[in-house]
Amino acid sequence: MLRNLCREYYDLVDDRANIKKKLSNDLRVAFPGYEKVFSDITGNTSLVILKSYSTPEAIINAPKEDVLNLILLFLKRVFYGLEKLITS
């Protein structure tokens, strides 16, 4: 049983690494320079941006305030959750 769980765990870790590599390769083609903006392309902030703006043109054409507000809103949710966790 434990051996099977360990094998499954390592399979999932390998799958995750492969997905990250694929995302990185796809972003190099679709979003040249994206990795220079986000050090962790699979981080939550990066993923929020990718979900909201599916093309480089969409980000470029979006008002700066909208992009910044999206990031700030996400960060506020994260920090609110951490604050709640700490004060509980």
MMTF fields as JSON, N, C-alpha, C and O atoms, coordinates in Angstrom:
{
  "mmtfVersion": "1.0.0",
  "mmtfProducer": "UNKNOWN",
  "numBonds": 351,
  "numAtoms": 352,
  "numGroups": 88,
  "numChains": 1,
  "numModels": 1,
  "chainsPerModel": [1],
  "groupsPerChain": [88],
  "chainIdList": ["A"],
  "bondAtomList": [4, 2, 8, 6, 12, 10, 16, 14, 20, 18, 24, 22, 28, 26, 32, 30, 36, 34, 40, 38, 44, 42, 48, 46, 52, 50, 56, 54, 60, 58, 64, 62, 68, 66, 72, 70, 76, 74, 80, 78, 84, 82, 88, 86, 92, 90, 96, 94, 100, 98, 104, 102, 108, 106, 112, 110, 116, 114, 120, 118, 124, 122, 128, 126, 132, 130, 136, 134, 140, 138, 144, 142, 148, 146, 152, 150, 156, 154, 160, 158, 164, 162, 168, 166, 172, 170, 176, 174, 180, 178, 184, 182, 188, 186, 192, 190, 196, 194, 200, 198, 204, 202, 208, 206, 212, 210, 216, 214, 220, 218, 224, 222, 228, 226, 232, 230, 236, 234, 240, 238, 244, 242, 248, 246, 252, 250, 256, 254, 260, 258, 264, 262, 268, 266, 272, 270, 276, 274, 280, 278, 284, 282, 288, 286, 292, 290, 296, 294, 300, 298, 304, 302, 308, 306, 312, 310, 316, 314, 320, 318, 324, 322, 328, 326, 332, 330, 336, 334, 340, 338, 344, 342, 348, 346],
  "bondOrderList": [1, 1, 1, 1, 1, 1, 1, 1, 1, 1, 1, 1, 1, 1, 1, 1, 1, 1, 1, 1, 1, 1, 1, 1, 1, 1, 1, 1, 1, 1, 1, 1, 1, 1, 1, 1, 1, 1, 1, 1, 1, 1, 1, 1, 1, 1, 1, 1, 1, 1, 1, 1, 1, 1, 1, 1, 1, 1, 1, 1, 1, 1, 1, 1, 1, 1, 1, 1, 1, 1, 1, 1, 1, 1, 1, 1, 1, 1, 1, 1, 1, 1, 1, 1, 1, 1, 1],
  "groupList": [{"groupName": "MET", "atomNameList": ["N", "CA", "C", "O"], "elementList": ["N", "C", "C", "O"], "formalChargeList": [0, 0, 0, 0], "bondAtomList": [1, 0, 2, 1, 3, 2], "bondOrderList": [1, 1, 2], "singleLetterCode": "M", "chemCompType": "L-PEPTIDE LINKING"}, {"groupName": "LEU", "atomNameList": ["N", "CA", "C", "O"], "elementList": ["N", "C", "C", "O"], "formalChargeList": [0, 0, 0, 0], "bondAtomList": [1, 0, 2, 1, 3, 2], "bondOrderList": [1, 1, 2], "singleLetterCode": "L", "chemCompType": "L-PEPTIDE LINKING"}, {"groupName": "ARG", "atomNameList": ["N", "CA", "C", "O"], "elementList": ["N", "C", "C", "O"], "formalChargeList": [0, 0, 0, 0], "bondAtomList": [1, 0, 2, 1, 3, 2], "bondOrderList": [1, 1, 2], "singleLetterCode": "R", "chemCompType": "L-PEPTIDE LINKING"}, {"groupName": "ASN", "atomNameList": ["N", "CA", "C", "O"], "elementList": ["N", "C", "C", "O"], "formalChargeList": [0, 0, 0, 0], "bondAtomList": [1, 0, 2, 1, 3, 2], "bondOrderList": [1, 1, 2], "singleLetterCode": "N", "chemCompType": "L-PEPTIDE LINKING"}, {"groupName": "CYS", "atomNameList": ["N", "CA", "C", "O"], "elementList": ["N", "C", "C", "O"], "formalChargeList": [0, 0, 0, 0], "bondAtomList": [1, 0, 2, 1, 3, 2], "bondOrderList": [1, 1, 2], "singleLetterCode": "C", "chemCompType": "L-PEPTIDE LINKING"}, {"groupName": "GLU", "atomNameList": ["N", "CA", "C", "O"], "elementList": ["N", "C", "C", "O"], "formalChargeList": [0, 0, 0, 0], "bondAtomList": [1, 0, 2, 1, 3, 2], "bondOrderList": [1, 1, 2], "singleLetterCode": "E", "chemCompType": "L-PEPTIDE LINKING"}, {"groupName": "TYR", "atomNameList": ["N", "CA", "C", "O"], "elementList": ["N", "C", "C", "O"], "formalChargeList": [0, 0, 0, 0], "bondAtomList": [1, 0, 2, 1, 3, 2], "bondOrderList": [1, 1, 2], "singleLetterCode": "Y", "chemCompType": "L-PEPTIDE LINKING"}, {"groupName": "ASP", "atomNameList": ["N", "CA", "C", "O"], "elementList": ["N", "C", "C", "O"], "formalChargeList": [0, 0, 0, 0], "bondAtomList": [1, 0, 2, 1, 3, 2], "bondOrderList": [1, 1, 2], "singleLetterCode": "D", "chemCompType": "L-PEPTIDE LINKING"}, {"groupName": "VAL", "atomNameList": ["N", "CA", "C", "O"], "elementList": ["N", "C", "C", "O"], "formalChargeList": [0, 0, 0, 0], "bondAtomList": [1, 0, 2, 1, 3, 2], "bondOrderList": [1, 1, 2], "singleLetterCode": "V", "chemCompType": "L-PEPTIDE LINKING"}, {"groupName": "ALA", "atomNameList": ["N", "CA", "C", "O"], "elementList": ["N", "C", "C", "O"], "formalChargeList": [0, 0, 0, 0], "bondAtomList": [1, 0, 2, 1, 3, 2], "bondOrderList": [1, 1, 2], "singleLetterCode": "A", "chemCompType": "L-PEPTIDE LINKING"}, {"groupName": "ILE", "atomNameList": ["N", "CA", "C", "O"], "elementList": ["N", "C", "C", "O"], "formalChargeList": [0, 0, 0, 0], "bondAtomList": [1, 0, 2, 1, 3, 2], "bondOrderList": [1, 1, 2], "singleLetterCode": "I", "chemCompType": "L-PEPTIDE LINKING"}, {"groupName": "LYS", "atomNameList": ["N", "CA", "C", "O"], "elementList": ["N", "C", "C", "O"], "formalChargeList": [0, 0, 0, 0], "bondAtomList": [1, 0, 2, 1, 3, 2], "bondOrderList": [1, 1, 2], "singleLetterCode": "K", "chemCompType": "L-PEPTIDE LINKING"}, {"groupName": "SER", "atomNameList": ["N", "CA", "C", "O"], "elementList": ["N", "C", "C", "O"], "formalChargeList": [0, 0, 0, 0], "bondAtomList": [1, 0, 2, 1, 3, 2], "bondOrderList": [1, 1, 2], "singleLetterCode": "S", "chemCompType": "L-PEPTIDE LINKING"}, {"groupName": "PHE", "atomNameList": ["N", "CA", "C", "O"], "elementList": ["N", "C", "C", "O"], "formalChargeList": [0, 0, 0, 0], "bondAtomList": [1, 0, 2, 1, 3, 2], "bondOrderList": [1, 1, 2], "singleLetterCode": "F", "chemCompType": "L-PEPTIDE LINKING"}, {"groupName": "PRO", "atomNameList": ["N", "CA", "C", "O"], "elementList": ["N", "C", "C", "O"], "formalChargeList": [0, 0, 0, 0], "bondAtomList": [1, 0, 2, 1, 3, 2], "bondOrderList": [1, 1, 2], "singleLetterCode": "P", "chemCompType": "L-PEPTIDE LINKING"}, {"groupName": "GLY", "atomNameList": ["N", "CA", "C", "O"], "elementList": ["N", "C", "C", "O"], "formalChargeList": [0, 0, 0, 0], "bondAtomList": [1, 0, 2, 1, 3, 2], "bondOrderList": [1, 1, 2], "singleLetterCode": "G", "chemCompType": "PEPTIDE LINKING"}, {"groupName": "THR", "atomNameList": ["N", "CA", "C", "O"], "elementList": ["N", "C", "C", "O"], "formalChargeList": [0, 0, 0, 0], "bondAtomList": [1, 0, 2, 1, 3, 2], "bondOrderList": [1, 1, 2], "singleLetterCode": "T", "chemCompType": "L-PEPTIDE LINKING"}],
  "groupTypeList": [0, 1, 2, 3, 1, 4, 2, 5, 6, 6, 7, 1, 8, 7, 7, 2, 9, 3, 10, 11, 11, 11, 1, 12, 3, 7, 1, 2, 8, 9, 13, 14, 15, 6, 5, 11, 8, 13, 12, 7, 10, 16, 15, 3, 16, 12, 1, 8, 10, 1, 11, 12, 6, 12, 16, 14, 5, 9, 10, 10, 3, 9, 14, 11, 5, 7, 8, 1, 3, 1, 10, 1, 1, 13, 1, 11, 2, 8, 13, 6, 15, 1, 5, 11, 1, 10, 16, 12],
  "groupIdList": [1, 2, 3, 4, 5, 6, 7, 8, 9, 10, 11, 12, 13, 14, 15, 16, 17, 18, 19, 20, 21, 22, 23, 24, 25, 26, 27, 28, 29, 30, 31, 32, 33, 34, 35, 36, 37, 38, 39, 40, 41, 42, 43, 44, 45, 46, 47, 48, 49, 50, 51, 52, 53, 54, 55, 56, 57, 58, 59, 60, 61, 62, 63, 64, 65, 66, 67, 68, 69, 70, 71, 72, 73, 74, 75, 76, 77, 78, 79, 80, 81, 82, 83, 84, 85, 86, 87, 88],
  "secStructList": [7, 2, 2, 2, 2, 2, 2, 2, 2, 2, 2, 2, 2, 2, 2, 2, 2, 2, 2, 2, 2, 2, 2, 2, 2, 2, 2, 2, 2, 2, 1, 6, 6, 2, 2, 2, 2, 7, 1, 7, 6, 6, 1, 2, 2, 2, 2, 2, 2, 2, 2, 2, 7, 7, 1, 2, 2, 2, 2, 2, 2, 1, 7, 2, 2, 2, 2, 2, 2, 2, 2, 2, 2, 2, 2, 2, 2, 2, 2, 2, 2, 2, 2, 2, 2, 2, 2, 7],
  "xCoordList": [0.826, 0.0, 0.871, 0.688, 1.816, 2.687, 3.53, 3.745, 3.997, 4.794, 3.975, 4.482, 2.718, 1.847, 1.601, 1.578, 1.419, 1.22, 2.463, 2.36, 3.625, 4.876, 5.04, 5.441, 4.732, 4.837, 3.877, 4.237, 2.668, 1.673, 2.137, 1.978, 2.707, 3.22, 4.292, 4.235, 5.25, 6.327, 5.827, 6.361, 4.815, 4.203, 3.562, 3.686, 2.88, 2.252, 3.298, 3.111, 4.386, 5.469, 6.048, 6.305, 6.249, 6.754, 5.762, 6.157, 4.474, 3.448, 3.468, 3.382, 3.582, 3.618, 4.823, 4.702, 5.968, 7.175, 6.99, 7.397, 6.386, 6.156, 5.177, 5.352, 4.16, 3.187, 3.859, 3.606, 4.711, 5.435, 6.339, 6.42, 7.015, 7.881, 7.066, 7.47, 5.922, 5.065, 4.56, 4.568, 4.125, 3.663, 4.79, 4.577, 5.97, 7.12, 7.415, 7.639, 7.414, 7.667, 6.569, 6.853, 5.323, 4.21, 4.267, 3.985, 4.633, 4.717, 5.85, 5.732, 6.943, 8.047, 7.58, 8.044, 6.657, 6.133, 5.031, 5.069, 4.061, 2.886, 3.136, 2.593, 3.953, 4.231, 5.743, 6.281, 6.432, 7.883, 8.19, 7.594, 9.103, 9.489, 8.657, 8.933, 7.649, 6.776, 7.566, 7.313, 8.521, 9.31, 10.219, 10.703, 10.45, 11.235, 10.39, 10.919, 9.081, 8.174, 7.814, 7.791, 7.534, 7.153, 8.23, 8.456, 8.882, 9.945, 9.38, 10.055, 8.145, 7.483, 6.235, 5.191, 6.351, 5.228, 4.042, 2.936, 4.259, 3.146, 2.663, 1.845, 3.17, 2.707, 1.293, 0.82, 0.641, -0.761, -0.973, -1.924, -0.107, -0.275, -0.135, -0.924, 0.858, 1.053, -0.164, -0.617, -0.684, -1.836, -3.09, -3.906, -3.249, -4.384, -4.289, -5.288, -3.095, -2.898, -3.184, -3.871, -2.664, -2.892, -4.368, -4.848, -5.082, -6.516, -7.29, -8.269, -6.85, -7.57, -7.194, -8.024, -5.951, -5.452, -4.772, -3.638, -5.464, -4.983, -3.973, -3.406, -3.747, -2.755, -1.904, -2.335, -0.703, 0.111, -0.594, -0.494, -1.303, -2.019, -3.086, -3.314, -3.729, -4.763, -4.157, -4.76, -2.979, -2.313, -1.86, -2.056, -1.262, -0.762, -1.901, -1.756, -3.03, -4.159, -5.004, -5.811, -4.828, -5.602, -5.085, -3.884, -5.992, -5.526, -4.619, -4.91, -3.53, -2.576, -3.272, -2.954, -4.225, -4.934, -5.68, -5.738, -6.25, -6.986, -6.057, -6.39, -4.894, -3.931, -3.43, -3.371, -3.071, -2.59, -3.673, -3.392, -4.898, -5.992, -6.243, -6.551, -6.111, -6.268, -5.211, -5.518, -3.975, -2.884, -3.093, -2.945, -3.435, -3.647, -4.818, -4.742, -5.89, -7.041, -6.651, -7.031, -5.898, -5.444, -4.553, -4.72, -3.607, -2.695, -3.437, -3.1, -4.443, -5.233, -5.928, -5.991, -6.448, -7.102, -6.108, -6.423, -4.906, -3.871, -3.499, -3.465, -3.219, -2.804, -3.937, -3.696, -5.166, -6.301, -6.401, -6.657, -6.198, -6.234, -5.124, -5.339, -3.931, -2.813, -3.077, -2.822, -3.589, -3.885, -4.923, -4.8, -5.937, -6.987, -6.42, -6.793, -5.525, -4.903, -4.048, -4.069, -3.302, -2.406, -3.185, -2.812, -4.26, -5.011, -6.012, -6.627, -6.176, -7.139, -6.561, -7.232],
  "yCoordList": [-1.199, 0.0, 1.264, 2.15, 1.34, 2.51, 2.651, 3.759, 1.542, 1.568, 2.15, 2.947, 1.749, 2.268, 3.765, 4.507, 4.201, 5.632, 6.435, 7.514, 5.909, 6.589, 6.662, 7.694, 5.582, 5.559, 6.582, 7.32, 6.615, 7.576, 9.013, 9.877, 9.253, 10.583, 11.011, 12.119, 10.152, 10.501, 10.628, 11.421, 9.857, 10.024, 11.406, 12.066, 11.837, 13.162, 14.277, 15.281, 14.099, 15.089, 15.183, 16.28, 14.047, 14.041, 14.708, 15.476, 14.414, 15.037, 16.552, 17.291, 17.001, 18.444, 19.095, 20.169, 18.453, 18.993, 19.059, 20.032, 18.044, 18.033, 19.128, 19.754, 19.353, 20.411, 21.781, 22.647, 21.978, 23.248, 23.473, 24.586, 22.421, 22.546, 22.893, 23.737, 22.242, 22.522, 23.963, 24.659, 24.405, 25.785, 26.759, 27.746, 26.481, 27.34, 27.411, 28.494, 26.27, 26.238, 26.967, 27.721, 26.741, 27.409, 28.923, 29.689, 29.343, 30.781, 31.435, 32.588, 30.713, 31.273, 31.612, 32.576, 30.803, 31.034, 32.102, 33.057, 31.929, 32.806, 34.144, 35.168, 34.141, 35.337, 35.52, 35.318, 35.892, 36.077, 37.089, 38.165, 36.743, 37.639, 37.508, 38.188, 36.654, 36.506, 36.071, 36.541, 35.174, 34.664, 35.736, 35.581, 36.811, 37.92, 38.765, 39.425, 38.74, 39.52, 38.743, 39.303, 37.459, 36.608, 35.552, 34.702, 35.615, 34.642, 33.237, 32.254, 33.141, 31.84, 31.86, 32.369, 31.306, 31.37, 30.533, 30.702, 29.634, 28.832, 29.355, 28.718, 30.505, 31.126, 31.657, 31.864, 31.87, 32.287, 33.615, 33.749, 34.589, 35.887, 35.741, 36.303, 34.993, 34.754, 34.066, 34.44, 33.077, 32.342, 33.211, 33.057, 34.119, 35.048, 35.933, 36.178, 36.405, 37.241, 36.435, 36.918, 35.218, 34.39, 34.063, 34.012, 33.843, 33.559, 34.784, 34.664, 35.952, 37.183, 37.744, 38.35, 37.543, 38.089, 36.963, 36.591, 36.436, 35.231, 35.491, 34.549, 36.756, 37.071, 38.252, 39.04, 38.372, 39.542, 40.845, 41.845, 40.818, 42.016, 42.427, 43.614, 41.437, 41.738, 42.459, 43.384, 42.039, 42.71, 44.105, 45.073, 44.203, 45.497, 46.497, 47.671, 46.032, 46.924, 47.209, 48.139, 46.429, 46.651, 47.9, 48.17, 48.651, 49.792, 49.305, 48.304, 50.022, 49.633, 49.475, 48.576, 50.363, 50.309, 48.99, 48.443, 48.48, 47.213, 46.053, 45.208, 46.028, 44.953, 45.061, 44.065, 46.271, 46.469, 46.15, 45.533, 46.564, 46.273, 44.774, 44.277, 44.06, 42.605, 41.974, 41.111, 42.408, 41.88, 42.263, 41.428, 43.522, 43.975, 43.261, 42.897, 43.06, 42.346, 40.927, 40.441, 40.278, 38.927, 38.924, 38.086, 39.861, 39.916, 40.229, 39.691, 41.092, 41.398, 40.145, 39.917, 39.337, 38.085, 37.151, 36.512, 37.08, 36.212, 36.701, 35.917, 38.004, 38.539, 38.492, 38.278, 38.691, 38.588, 37.168, 36.968, 36.189, 34.793, 34.483, 33.764, 35.027, 34.808, 35.483, 34.91, 36.704, 37.435, 36.685, 36.566, 36.188, 35.438, 34.168, 33.799, 33.519, 32.297, 32.584, 31.825, 33.68, 34.027, 34.437, 34.075, 35.186, 35.7, 34.693, 34.942, 33.583, 32.573, 31.755, 30.866],
  "zCoordList": [0.0, 0.0, 0.0, -0.836, 0.941, 1.027, -0.24, -0.73, -0.754, -1.983, -3.139, -3.928, -3.229, -4.286, -4.123, -5.105, -2.891, -2.637, -3.012, -3.595, -2.678, -3.033, -4.546, -5.084, -5.218, -6.678, -7.286, -8.204, -6.768, -7.26, -7.022, -7.883, -5.854, -5.525, -6.53, -7.064, -6.784, -7.709, -9.144, -9.919, -9.498, -10.821, -10.941, -11.973, -9.885, -9.894, -9.938, -10.625, -9.214, -9.24, -10.652, -11.147, -11.291, -12.671, -13.621, -14.498, -13.444, -14.288, -14.134, -15.115, -12.896, -12.632, -13.308, -13.898, -13.223, -13.869, -15.381, -16.015, -15.953, -17.402, -17.825, -18.87, -17.017, -17.324, -17.243, -18.081, -16.244, -16.126, -17.336, -17.856, -17.78, -18.96, -20.199, -21.0, -20.352, -21.51, -21.466, -22.482, -20.297, -20.166, -20.498, -21.201, -19.997, -20.262, -21.758, -22.299, -22.415, -23.864, -24.636, -25.567, -24.247, -24.929, -24.731, -25.653, -23.528, -23.267, -24.047, -24.46, -24.251, -25.047, -26.459, -27.067, -26.969, -28.319, -28.299, -29.074, -27.412, -27.403, -26.711, -27.126, -25.659, -24.865, -24.73, -23.641, -25.788, -25.647, -24.539, -24.49, -23.673, -22.593, -21.329, -20.34, -21.34, -20.17, -18.94, -17.831, -19.145, -18.014, -17.412, -16.291, -18.144, -17.595, -16.645, -15.751, -16.848, -16.007, -14.744, -13.648, -14.902, -13.775, -13.568, -14.429, -12.432, -12.164, -12.001, -12.306, -11.522, -11.383, -12.253, -11.847, -13.445, -14.387, -13.94, -14.454, -12.993, -12.481, -11.132, -10.468, -10.736, -9.5, -9.668, -10.786, -8.564, -8.596, -9.321, -10.092, -9.086, -9.744, -11.253, -12.013, -11.68, -13.104, -13.711, -14.793, -13.029, -13.556, -13.614, -14.522, -12.657, -12.694, -13.933, -14.609, -14.221, -15.413, -16.682, -17.582, -16.752, -17.943, -18.143, -19.275, -17.049, -17.167, -17.64, -18.376, -17.215, -17.546, -18.91, -19.587, -19.309, -20.578, -21.346, -21.047, -22.319, -22.997, -24.114, -24.668, -24.446, -25.477, -25.015, -24.174, -25.564, -25.227, -25.6, -24.889, -26.717, -27.151, -26.136, -25.907, -25.536, -24.536, -23.335, -22.792, -22.928, -21.802, -22.22, -21.484, -23.387, -23.868, -24.031, -23.691, -24.549, -24.808, -23.57, -23.571, -22.533, -21.307, -20.602, -20.6, -20.01, -19.214, -18.076, -17.421, -17.857, -16.813, -15.466, -14.688, -15.206, -13.924, -13.754, -12.653, -14.846, -14.768, -14.411, -13.58, -15.049, -14.775, -13.337, -12.615, -12.93, -11.559, -10.532, -9.505, -10.802, -9.875, -9.754, -8.67, -10.859, -10.825, -9.924, -9.101, -10.086, -9.259, -7.799, -6.907, -7.556, -6.173, -5.511, -4.338, -6.252, -5.707, -5.312, -4.247, -6.172, -5.865, -4.626, -3.74, -4.563, -3.417, -2.124, -1.07, -2.197, -1.0, -0.486, 0.722, -1.397, -0.985, -0.31, 0.694, -0.873, -0.299, 1.095, 2.043, 1.219, 2.513, 3.533, 4.721, 3.074, 3.987, 4.534, 5.721, 3.665, 4.094, 5.081, 6.056, 4.83, 5.754, 7.094, 8.153, 7.033, 8.269, 9.092, 10.311, 8.414, 9.087, 9.727, 10.841, 9.012, 9.504, 10.738, 11.706, 10.695, 11.799, 13.038, 14.154, 12.853, 14.001, 14.558, 15.594, 13.894, 14.38, 15.507, 16.031]
}
